[in-house]
Amino acid sequence: MKSVQLRLAIATLPLALAACVATAPDRSESGATKPNEVAPRKTEAAQAETAQQLAAWHFDARPAAARDGYRPPLKLAVLLPLSGPLSAAASPVRDGLLAGYYGETRARPPLDFIDTAGPGGIAAACTAATAAGADFIIGPLGREQVDTLFTTPECSLPALALNRGDQPVPAGHASFSLAPEDDGIAAADYLSNLEKRNALVIASSDDNALRAAQAFRNRFAADGGAVVQTLGVVDNPGDMNAALGAFADKHVDAIFLAVRGNTARLLIPQLAIAGLGGATRVATSQLLANTGKPGDDAALDGTVFPTDAWTSRGTPGLPPASLLDDTLPTARGGAARLFAFGFDAWQLSAYLDKLLQTPGASIAGATGTLGLDASGSVQRTPAWSMFSGGVPTAIGDGH
């Protein structure tokens, strides 16, 4: 177990300077209250339960919140796998968090990074965080470690876990993830908002695609829609005209694609041939995989997909993604999403009090608009993009 605070601060000093492009940006967002958020008026029992849940966060020990809700921890411990096989994923999360941390010009808590890949794992990391005087934890990153965090006595400090576990989120804890299920839920809501009612689902066989497809089916049905059929495809599908043509008279008005870009390039022309070219196409964020050549990617034109706010339209407190792409490897390519995730982890640690106590509250994050539901899970509304001329193009709020 080790603290790497000084080494990381020096290594990321150029990034810290570049990130200081805004002074205490207002993270407030207005919006409708989500169905699973706490209603403004509560019974006495509900008020007592809420007070007990808030007490578990120890917010009263912190200085009063700023006008925009900024109320960071007193001392922060970040638990990440800084060594071992998961360190490659942890590096962009770490650097994104530091970009947000150093980009904040108001009072910031002392910050320690603790390696969860060391002897004793997450339990030892929690013990080290407590011994160092931390009052809040960000991490860990692994799903199994999150379950340990939620159930181990050594991990009693309030925490923002960076994944979803199988265990319920206990009081004084929250869960933030970039799970594939989020893409499926976002796509279903997007289509429901457009009053689409009959969807064809096309998914590849990898775990992320299957999870996204299942989440889409569940949410689309809950929204009042119907999934006509789910078609499984391989990465390089051949002639599917007959299979797709069977749905030409099924009143399909939406198509959900849980496939990578190279697979979608082969499928979309066949959708048009099969008479399904007029259906609204929404994909997962996997659509960006194996893309980057506009001439080839023109086949994807008209396909909408969820994306991160930072890479599509920019985020207050961060320099443009295109700028960091040239200078910082951990913010480049596929790592950019984890970089944005780390940035948002810092923001959430500083604004959790506001999100918990203000019904319908949200903040503008790098991965999207962030809120917190009653179960302790961070709810993320993504930005939306669409391929146009073979290039991903931001389309605002997706409507």
ZIJOFEN-V149304 format. One record per residue. N is the residue number from 1. OMEGA is omega in radians with two decimals (none if undefined). BURIAL is 1 if it has 24 or more other ideal C-beta (glycine too) atoms within 12 Angstrom, else 0. D_LAST is the distance of its C-alpha to the last C-alpha in Angstrom with 2 decimals. Layout:
n->N omega->OMEGA burial->BURIAL d_last->D_LAST
n->N omega->OMEGA burial->BURIAL d_last->D_LAST
This chain:
n->1 omega->-3.09 burial->1 d_last->47.64
n->2 omega->3.02 burial->0 d_last->47.23
n->3 omega->3.14 burial->1 d_last->45.55
n->4 omega->-3.04 burial->1 d_last->44.16
n->5 omega->-3.04 burial->1 d_last->42.93
n->6 omega->-3.12 burial->0 d_last->45.09
n->7 omega->-3.12 burial->0 d_last->44.65
n->8 omega->-3.14 burial->1 d_last->40.85
n->9 omega->3.13 burial->1 d_last->40.76
n->10 omega->-3.10 burial->0 d_last->42.97
n->11 omega->-3.06 burial->0 d_last->41.17
n->12 omega->-3.13 burial->1 d_last->37.80
n->13 omega->3.09 burial->0 d_last->39.16
n->14 omega->3.10 burial->0 d_last->37.70
n->15 omega->3.14 burial->1 d_last->34.25
n->16 omega->3.13 burial->1 d_last->34.88
n->17 omega->-3.13 burial->0 d_last->35.75
n->18 omega->-3.07 burial->1 d_last->32.72
n->19 omega->-3.09 burial->1 d_last->30.42
n->20 omega->-3.09 burial->1 d_last->31.90
n->21 omega->3.11 burial->1 d_last->29.56
n->22 omega->3.13 burial->0 d_last->28.55
n->23 omega->3.10 burial->0 d_last->30.75
n->24 omega->-3.13 burial->1 d_last->29.60
n->25 omega->3.11 burial->1 d_last->25.88
n->26 omega->-3.09 burial->0 d_last->24.38
n->27 omega->-3.05 burial->1 d_last->22.35
n->28 omega->3.04 burial->1 d_last->21.24
n->29 omega->3.04 burial->1 d_last->17.69
n->30 omega->3.14 burial->0 d_last->16.94
n->31 omega->-3.14 burial->0 d_last->14.85
n->32 omega->3.08 burial->0 d_last->15.54
n->33 omega->3.13 burial->0 d_last->18.40
n->34 omega->-3.11 burial->1 d_last->17.80
n->35 omega->-3.07 burial->0 d_last->19.82
n->36 omega->3.09 burial->0 d_last->22.30
n->37 omega->-3.09 burial->1 d_last->22.98
n->38 omega->3.14 burial->1 d_last->26.26
n->39 omega->-3.10 burial->0 d_last->26.33
n->40 omega->-3.10 burial->0 d_last->27.73
n->41 omega->-3.06 burial->0 d_last->30.94
n->42 omega->3.00 burial->0 d_last->33.13
n->43 omega->3.12 burial->0 d_last->36.49
n->44 omega->3.12 burial->0 d_last->39.43
n->45 omega->3.13 burial->0 d_last->39.34
n->46 omega->3.11 burial->0 d_last->35.68
n->47 omega->3.13 burial->0 d_last->36.47
n->48 omega->3.12 burial->0 d_last->39.41
n->49 omega->3.12 burial->0 d_last->37.41
n->50 omega->3.12 burial->0 d_last->34.77
n->51 omega->3.12 burial->0 d_last->37.64
n->52 omega->3.12 burial->0 d_last->39.21
n->53 omega->3.13 burial->1 d_last->36.04
n->54 omega->-3.14 burial->0 d_last->35.63
n->55 omega->-3.13 burial->0 d_last->39.31
n->56 omega->-3.13 burial->1 d_last->38.81
n->57 omega->3.13 burial->1 d_last->36.69
n->58 omega->3.13 burial->1 d_last->39.57
n->59 omega->-3.07 burial->1 d_last->37.39
n->60 omega->3.12 burial->0 d_last->40.39
n->61 omega->-3.11 burial->0 d_last->42.19
n->62 omega->3.00 burial->1 d_last->39.67
n->63 omega->-3.12 burial->0 d_last->39.88
n->64 omega->-3.12 burial->0 d_last->37.84
n->65 omega->3.01 burial->1 d_last->34.14
n->66 omega->-3.07 burial->0 d_last->33.04
n->67 omega->-3.13 burial->0 d_last->31.07
n->68 omega->3.11 burial->1 d_last->27.71
n->69 omega->-3.12 burial->1 d_last->28.88
n->70 omega->-3.11 burial->1 d_last->30.36
n->71 omega->-3.02 burial->1 d_last->33.19
n->72 omega->3.05 burial->1 d_last->34.07
n->73 omega->3.07 burial->1 d_last->36.77
n->74 omega->3.04 burial->1 d_last->40.38
n->75 omega->-2.97 burial->1 d_last->40.92
n->76 omega->3.00 burial->1 d_last->38.44
n->77 omega->3.14 burial->1 d_last->39.29
n->78 omega->-3.07 burial->1 d_last->36.91
n->79 omega->-3.10 burial->1 d_last->37.91
n->80 omega->3.05 burial->1 d_last->36.96
n->81 omega->-3.06 burial->1 d_last->38.79
n->82 omega->3.03 burial->1 d_last->40.15
n->83 omega->3.12 burial->0 d_last->42.55
n->84 omega->-2.98 burial->0 d_last->42.59
n->85 omega->-3.12 burial->0 d_last->40.11
n->86 omega->-3.09 burial->1 d_last->37.00
n->87 omega->3.12 burial->0 d_last->37.78
n->88 omega->3.08 burial->0 d_last->35.67
n->89 omega->-3.10 burial->1 d_last->32.53
n->90 omega->-3.06 burial->1 d_last->33.84
n->91 omega->3.10 burial->1 d_last->34.43
n->92 omega->3.07 burial->1 d_last->30.85
n->93 omega->3.11 burial->1 d_last->30.11
n->94 omega->-3.06 burial->1 d_last->33.25
n->95 omega->3.07 burial->1 d_last->32.50
n->96 omega->3.10 burial->1 d_last->28.95
n->97 omega->3.14 burial->1 d_last->30.46
n->98 omega->3.09 burial->1 d_last->33.17
n->99 omega->3.09 burial->1 d_last->30.81
n->100 omega->-3.12 burial->1 d_last->29.20
n->101 omega->-3.12 burial->1 d_last->32.68
n->102 omega->3.09 burial->1 d_last->34.36
n->103 omega->3.10 burial->1 d_last->31.48
n->104 omega->-3.08 burial->1 d_last->32.08
n->105 omega->3.09 burial->0 d_last->34.82
n->106 omega->-3.10 burial->0 d_last->35.71
n->107 omega->3.13 burial->0 d_last->38.09
n->108 omega->3.13 burial->1 d_last->37.32
n->109 omega->2.92 burial->1 d_last->39.12
n->110 omega->-2.97 burial->1 d_last->41.58
n->111 omega->3.06 burial->1 d_last->39.94
n->112 omega->2.99 burial->1 d_last->41.54
n->113 omega->-3.12 burial->1 d_last->40.37
n->114 omega->-3.06 burial->1 d_last->42.16
n->115 omega->3.12 burial->1 d_last->42.38
n->116 omega->3.11 burial->1 d_last->41.61
n->117 omega->3.13 burial->1 d_last->43.24
n->118 omega->3.13 burial->1 d_last->46.62
n->119 omega->3.12 burial->0 d_last->49.40
n->120 omega->3.02 burial->0 d_last->48.50
n->121 omega->-3.02 burial->1 d_last->44.75
n->122 omega->3.14 burial->1 d_last->42.31
n->123 omega->3.11 burial->1 d_last->45.05
n->124 omega->3.11 burial->1 d_last->47.10
n->125 omega->3.09 burial->1 d_last->44.12
n->126 omega->3.11 burial->1 d_last->43.46
n->127 omega->3.12 burial->1 d_last->47.16
n->128 omega->3.12 burial->1 d_last->47.12
n->129 omega->3.13 burial->1 d_last->44.15
n->130 omega->3.14 burial->1 d_last->46.04
n->131 omega->-3.14 burial->0 d_last->49.24
n->132 omega->3.10 burial->1 d_last->47.56
n->133 omega->3.13 burial->0 d_last->46.56
n->134 omega->3.03 burial->1 d_last->42.79
n->135 omega->3.13 burial->1 d_last->41.09
n->136 omega->-3.14 burial->1 d_last->37.73
n->137 omega->2.87 burial->1 d_last->36.72
n->138 omega->-3.09 burial->1 d_last->33.68
n->139 omega->0.01 burial->1 d_last->33.92
n->140 omega->-3.04 burial->1 d_last->35.08
n->141 omega->-3.08 burial->1 d_last->32.94
n->142 omega->-3.11 burial->1 d_last->34.38
n->143 omega->-3.14 burial->0 d_last->33.49
n->144 omega->3.11 burial->0 d_last->37.19
n->145 omega->3.08 burial->1 d_last->37.84
n->146 omega->3.08 burial->1 d_last->35.14
n->147 omega->3.10 burial->1 d_last->37.01
n->148 omega->3.10 burial->1 d_last->40.19
n->149 omega->-3.06 burial->1 d_last->38.69
n->150 omega->-3.00 burial->1 d_last->37.76
n->151 omega->-3.04 burial->0 d_last->41.21
n->152 omega->-3.12 burial->1 d_last->43.78
n->153 omega->3.13 burial->0 d_last->45.89
n->154 omega->-3.08 burial->0 d_last->46.07
n->155 omega->-3.07 burial->1 d_last->42.30
n->156 omega->3.14 burial->1 d_last->42.36
n->157 omega->3.01 burial->1 d_last->40.66
n->158 omega->-3.01 burial->1 d_last->37.14
n->159 omega->2.95 burial->1 d_last->34.73
n->160 omega->3.14 burial->1 d_last->31.21
n->161 omega->-3.08 burial->1 d_last->31.40
n->162 omega->3.03 burial->1 d_last->29.42
n->163 omega->3.03 burial->1 d_last->28.91
n->164 omega->3.04 burial->1 d_last->28.84
n->165 omega->3.08 burial->1 d_last->32.26
n->166 omega->-3.13 burial->0 d_last->33.65
n->167 omega->3.06 burial->0 d_last->35.23
n->168 omega->3.12 burial->0 d_last->33.67
n->169 omega->-3.11 burial->1 d_last->32.65
n->170 omega->3.09 burial->1 d_last->35.67
n->171 omega->-3.13 burial->1 d_last->35.84
n->172 omega->3.12 burial->1 d_last->35.60
n->173 omega->3.02 burial->1 d_last->33.36
n->174 omega->-3.08 burial->1 d_last->29.67
n->175 omega->-3.13 burial->1 d_last->28.00
n->176 omega->-3.09 burial->1 d_last->25.38
n->177 omega->3.00 burial->1 d_last->24.48
n->178 omega->-3.05 burial->1 d_last->22.28
n->179 omega->3.10 burial->1 d_last->22.97
n->180 omega->3.08 burial->1 d_last->21.60
n->181 omega->-3.13 burial->1 d_last->20.87
n->182 omega->3.12 burial->1 d_last->18.05
n->183 omega->3.14 burial->1 d_last->16.21
n->184 omega->3.12 burial->1 d_last->16.89
n->185 omega->-3.13 burial->1 d_last->15.77
n->186 omega->3.14 burial->1 d_last->12.43
n->187 omega->3.12 burial->1 d_last->11.89
n->188 omega->3.12 burial->1 d_last->13.16
n->189 omega->3.12 burial->1 d_last->10.96
n->190 omega->-3.12 burial->1 d_last->7.75
n->191 omega->3.11 burial->1 d_last->9.57
n->192 omega->3.09 burial->1 d_last->10.98
n->193 omega->3.08 burial->1 d_last->7.99
n->194 omega->3.13 burial->1 d_last->7.69
n->195 omega->3.01 burial->0 d_last->11.44
n->196 omega->-2.98 burial->1 d_last->12.82
n->197 omega->-3.09 burial->0 d_last->16.37
n->198 omega->-3.02 burial->1 d_last->18.55
n->199 omega->2.95 burial->1 d_last->18.00
n->200 omega->-3.14 burial->1 d_last->20.43
n->201 omega->3.08 burial->1 d_last->20.84
n->202 omega->-3.02 burial->1 d_last->22.59
n->203 omega->2.99 burial->1 d_last->24.00
n->204 omega->-2.94 burial->1 d_last->26.78
n->205 omega->3.14 burial->0 d_last->29.65
n->206 omega->-3.01 burial->0 d_last->29.32
n->207 omega->-3.12 burial->0 d_last->28.93
n->208 omega->-3.14 burial->1 d_last->25.50
n->209 omega->-3.12 burial->1 d_last->24.06
n->210 omega->3.11 burial->1 d_last->25.91
n->211 omega->3.11 burial->1 d_last->24.81
n->212 omega->-3.13 burial->1 d_last->21.11
n->213 omega->3.13 burial->1 d_last->21.63
n->214 omega->3.12 burial->1 d_last->23.56
n->215 omega->3.10 burial->1 d_last->21.03
n->216 omega->-3.12 burial->1 d_last->18.33
n->217 omega->-3.11 burial->1 d_last->20.84
n->218 omega->-3.07 burial->0 d_last->21.76
n->219 omega->-3.12 burial->1 d_last->18.37
n->220 omega->3.08 burial->1 d_last->17.10
n->221 omega->3.12 burial->0 d_last->20.40
n->222 omega->3.12 burial->0 d_last->20.14
n->223 omega->3.12 burial->1 d_last->16.84
n->224 omega->3.12 burial->0 d_last->18.81
n->225 omega->3.13 burial->1 d_last->18.08
n->226 omega->3.04 burial->1 d_last->20.85
n->227 omega->-3.08 burial->1 d_last->21.51
n->228 omega->-3.12 burial->1 d_last->23.69
n->229 omega->2.97 burial->0 d_last->25.30
n->230 omega->3.12 burial->1 d_last->25.19
n->231 omega->3.04 burial->1 d_last->26.73
n->232 omega->-3.13 burial->0 d_last->28.36
n->233 omega->3.01 burial->1 d_last->28.80
n->234 omega->-3.07 burial->0 d_last->30.96
n->235 omega->3.14 burial->0 d_last->29.95
n->236 omega->-3.07 burial->0 d_last->31.38
n->237 omega->3.08 burial->1 d_last->30.83
n->238 omega->-3.11 burial->0 d_last->33.11
n->239 omega->3.13 burial->0 d_last->32.92
n->240 omega->-3.06 burial->1 d_last->30.55
n->241 omega->-3.11 burial->0 d_last->30.41
n->242 omega->-3.13 burial->0 d_last->32.51
n->243 omega->-3.13 burial->1 d_last->30.60
n->244 omega->-3.13 burial->1 d_last->27.21
n->245 omega->3.14 burial->0 d_last->28.72
n->246 omega->-3.10 burial->0 d_last->29.72
n->247 omega->-3.09 burial->1 d_last->26.17
n->248 omega->-3.12 burial->0 d_last->25.78
n->249 omega->-3.12 burial->0 d_last->26.84
n->250 omega->3.11 burial->0 d_last->25.11
n->251 omega->3.11 burial->0 d_last->22.06
n->252 omega->3.11 burial->1 d_last->19.81
n->253 omega->3.13 burial->1 d_last->16.21
n->254 omega->3.09 burial->1 d_last->14.78
n->255 omega->3.10 burial->1 d_last->16.52
n->256 omega->-3.09 burial->1 d_last->16.48
n->257 omega->3.04 burial->1 d_last->18.50
n->258 omega->-3.07 burial->1 d_last->20.47
n->259 omega->3.06 burial->1 d_last->22.50
n->260 omega->-3.06 burial->1 d_last->23.33
n->261 omega->-3.12 burial->1 d_last->22.58
n->262 omega->3.09 burial->1 d_last->26.05
n->263 omega->3.14 burial->1 d_last->25.76
n->264 omega->3.13 burial->1 d_last->22.38
n->265 omega->3.13 burial->1 d_last->23.97
n->266 omega->-3.08 burial->1 d_last->26.61
n->267 omega->-2.96 burial->1 d_last->24.51
n->268 omega->3.07 burial->1 d_last->21.78
n->269 omega->3.13 burial->1 d_last->24.36
n->270 omega->3.06 burial->1 d_last->26.07
n->271 omega->3.13 burial->1 d_last->23.02
n->272 omega->-3.14 burial->0 d_last->23.12
n->273 omega->-3.10 burial->0 d_last->26.88
n->274 omega->3.13 burial->1 d_last->26.60
n->275 omega->-3.12 burial->0 d_last->24.47
n->276 omega->-3.08 burial->1 d_last->21.24
n->277 omega->-3.13 burial->0 d_last->19.64
n->278 omega->-3.14 burial->0 d_last->17.30
n->279 omega->3.09 burial->1 d_last->15.71
n->280 omega->-3.11 burial->1 d_last->12.26
n->281 omega->3.05 burial->1 d_last->13.42
n->282 omega->-3.09 burial->1 d_last->12.32
n->283 omega->2.99 burial->1 d_last->15.10
n->284 omega->3.09 burial->1 d_last->16.56
n->285 omega->3.04 burial->1 d_last->17.34
n->286 omega->-3.11 burial->1 d_last->20.64
n->287 omega->-3.11 burial->1 d_last->19.26
n->288 omega->-3.13 burial->1 d_last->20.36
n->289 omega->3.11 burial->1 d_last->23.91
n->290 omega->3.03 burial->0 d_last->26.37
n->291 omega->3.11 burial->1 d_last->24.23
n->292 omega->3.09 burial->0 d_last->24.98
n->293 omega->-3.04 burial->0 d_last->26.55
n->294 omega->3.13 burial->0 d_last->24.24
n->295 omega->3.11 burial->0 d_last->26.62
n->296 omega->-3.02 burial->0 d_last->26.38
n->297 omega->3.05 burial->1 d_last->22.72
n->298 omega->3.08 burial->0 d_last->21.78
n->299 omega->-3.12 burial->1 d_last->22.03
n->300 omega->-3.05 burial->1 d_last->18.81
n->301 omega->3.14 burial->1 d_last->16.81
n->302 omega->3.14 burial->1 d_last->13.55
n->303 omega->-3.10 burial->1 d_last->13.40
n->304 omega->3.12 burial->1 d_last->10.54
n->305 omega->3.10 burial->1 d_last->12.06
n->306 omega->-3.13 burial->1 d_last->12.12
n->307 omega->3.14 burial->1 d_last->14.25
n->308 omega->-3.14 burial->1 d_last->16.11
n->309 omega->-3.06 burial->1 d_last->15.13
n->310 omega->-3.07 burial->1 d_last->18.61
n->311 omega->-3.08 burial->1 d_last->18.71
n->312 omega->-3.07 burial->1 d_last->15.37
n->313 omega->3.10 burial->1 d_last->15.42
n->314 omega->-3.10 burial->1 d_last->18.57
n->315 omega->3.07 burial->1 d_last->19.83
n->316 omega->3.12 burial->1 d_last->22.34
n->317 omega->3.10 burial->1 d_last->25.77
n->318 omega->3.01 burial->1 d_last->25.37
n->319 omega->3.14 burial->1 d_last->26.25
n->320 omega->-3.14 burial->0 d_last->23.89
n->321 omega->-3.13 burial->1 d_last->23.72
n->322 omega->3.12 burial->0 d_last->25.26
n->323 omega->-3.14 burial->0 d_last->28.23
n->324 omega->3.11 burial->1 d_last->29.02
n->325 omega->-3.12 burial->0 d_last->28.61
n->326 omega->-2.98 burial->0 d_last->31.78
n->327 omega->-3.01 burial->0 d_last->33.75
n->328 omega->-3.10 burial->1 d_last->32.98
n->329 omega->-3.10 burial->0 d_last->33.16
n->330 omega->3.06 burial->1 d_last->31.58
n->331 omega->-3.01 burial->1 d_last->28.31
n->332 omega->3.04 burial->0 d_last->28.28
n->333 omega->-3.11 burial->0 d_last->26.64
n->334 omega->3.13 burial->1 d_last->25.99
n->335 omega->-3.08 burial->1 d_last->27.60
n->336 omega->-3.12 burial->1 d_last->24.84
n->337 omega->3.10 burial->1 d_last->22.79
n->338 omega->3.05 burial->1 d_last->25.94
n->339 omega->3.11 burial->1 d_last->26.65
n->340 omega->3.11 burial->1 d_last->23.32
n->341 omega->3.11 burial->1 d_last->24.19
n->342 omega->3.08 burial->1 d_last->27.57
n->343 omega->-3.12 burial->1 d_last->26.26
n->344 omega->3.10 burial->1 d_last->24.14
n->345 omega->3.08 burial->1 d_last->27.23
n->346 omega->-3.13 burial->1 d_last->29.14
n->347 omega->-3.13 burial->1 d_last->26.51
n->348 omega->-3.14 burial->1 d_last->26.42
n->349 omega->-3.09 burial->1 d_last->30.23
n->350 omega->-3.06 burial->1 d_last->30.31
n->351 omega->-3.12 burial->1 d_last->27.74
n->352 omega->-3.14 burial->1 d_last->28.46
n->353 omega->3.13 burial->1 d_last->30.55
n->354 omega->-3.10 burial->1 d_last->27.73
n->355 omega->-3.12 burial->1 d_last->25.28
n->356 omega->-2.99 burial->1 d_last->28.03
n->357 omega->-3.11 burial->1 d_last->29.28
n->358 omega->-3.14 burial->1 d_last->26.29
n->359 omega->3.12 burial->1 d_last->24.23
n->360 omega->-3.09 burial->1 d_last->20.48
n->361 omega->3.07 burial->1 d_last->21.26
n->362 omega->3.07 burial->1 d_last->19.36
n->363 omega->3.12 burial->1 d_last->19.95
n->364 omega->-3.12 burial->1 d_last->18.08
n->365 omega->3.12 burial->1 d_last->19.39
n->366 omega->3.11 burial->1 d_last->19.65
n->367 omega->-3.12 burial->1 d_last->18.12
n->368 omega->3.09 burial->1 d_last->15.20
n->369 omega->-2.96 burial->1 d_last->15.27
n->370 omega->3.03 burial->1 d_last->18.43
n->371 omega->-3.10 burial->1 d_last->19.93
n->372 omega->-3.14 burial->1 d_last->22.94
n->373 omega->-3.03 burial->1 d_last->23.45
n->374 omega->-3.12 burial->1 d_last->26.77
n->375 omega->-3.12 burial->0 d_last->28.07
n->376 omega->3.12 burial->1 d_last->27.99
n->377 omega->3.06 burial->1 d_last->25.14
n->378 omega->3.12 burial->1 d_last->22.65
n->379 omega->-3.05 burial->1 d_last->19.09
n->380 omega->3.01 burial->1 d_last->16.68
n->381 omega->-3.01 burial->1 d_last->12.90
n->382 omega->2.86 burial->1 d_last->12.32
n->383 omega->-3.12 burial->1 d_last->10.65
n->384 omega->3.07 burial->1 d_last->8.89
n->385 omega->3.10 burial->1 d_last->10.67
n->386 omega->3.05 burial->1 d_last->11.47
n->387 omega->3.10 burial->1 d_last->15.04
n->388 omega->-3.05 burial->0 d_last->15.98
n->389 omega->-3.14 burial->0 d_last->19.71
n->390 omega->-3.08 burial->0 d_last->20.51
n->391 omega->3.06 burial->0 d_last->18.99
n->392 omega->-3.09 burial->1 d_last->16.06
n->393 omega->-3.14 burial->1 d_last->13.74
n->394 omega->3.13 burial->1 d_last->11.34
n->395 omega->3.06 burial->1 d_last->7.76
n->396 omega->-3.09 burial->0 d_last->7.49
n->397 omega->3.07 burial->0 d_last->5.71
n->398 omega->-3.10 burial->1 d_last->3.78
n->399 omega->none burial->0 d_last->0.00
